[in-house]
Amino acid sequence: MKKLMIYGATGYTGSMIVRHALESSLQIIIAGRDREKLAAMSSVLDVPFRAFRLDNPDTIDGGLADIDAVLNCAGPFLHTARPLMEAAIRQKVHYLDVAAEMDSYLLAEILDEAASSAGVMLLPGCGGSVAMLGCLAAHAVTQVNKPTSISLALHITGTMSRGSAVSAAENLSTQCLIRRNGQLSETEASELQDFDFGNGRQACFPVTLPDLITVWKATGIPDIKTFVHVSGEGFPQGNLADLPDGPTVQEHEASRYQAVAEVLNADGETQHMLLDTVNGYSFTALAAAEAGRRVLAGECRPGFQTPAALFGKHFAETIADTRITLSDAQR
């Protein structure tokens, strides 16, 4: 059987992905930096493990020996994406991750040609908001003749995991980007826009999301803006190291995510579509495990790919009870 390595397996999201991968009967190897934690997980789950750091190319190459794909769950990804992507290309191993940070996607663009030449796929964002918003955008653009712009808004609810909070803190930036005429450019972060997630319009603030890269790559739409509305506790305060590993099962069940896509064409026609799904952590873990299963089964293409383009616009709807429908504004 083909083998999937899950790097960062003992983390909050990584351990959820491991569980779902085993439920799908995948042949997995758990990996990461902490040998003690990996050994304990290996003993409980009866799966092999490999402990290695990412500061030496030869060590990483040895760690990736005899596997078919590596799924990177170890954030912050600005530290882990480059060494694992480059090693994956050298070892001819497909690369997946669950990053919500721009670094993985900018790097995948840079390494696209090298990966294609090696027959290796780079699939950052195989779970999480990139898979959600990519599929939502793909649905919306098929309903509009010659789309010229798209705005995407994500409603984030509930609490953050410790790992997500650390990654977000290390990636904080005052720069807010949009895509204009096919190019990434800076814009004012203070220009709020209202979106309806199903319960009336709510103010959303502009943020730099990876969908500025992935939706453009998948659809070719030249003008893209991304927004977020946060409800619940928002970004945690105080010492992030003191946070619990992540939300409880009860918190997951009480915190569903929504997203909106508004697509405009040259005639001024607009298509509004709404996505409703489970909590972001639950979606990420399920989608990443399913992406890993599909890649091992042969669903892959060399070079930088996006989940919606690779697996199709219905991919998100195969995860839990995710639904993509016309929004109230369109009915």
Disulfide bonds with the S-S distance in Angstrom:
none
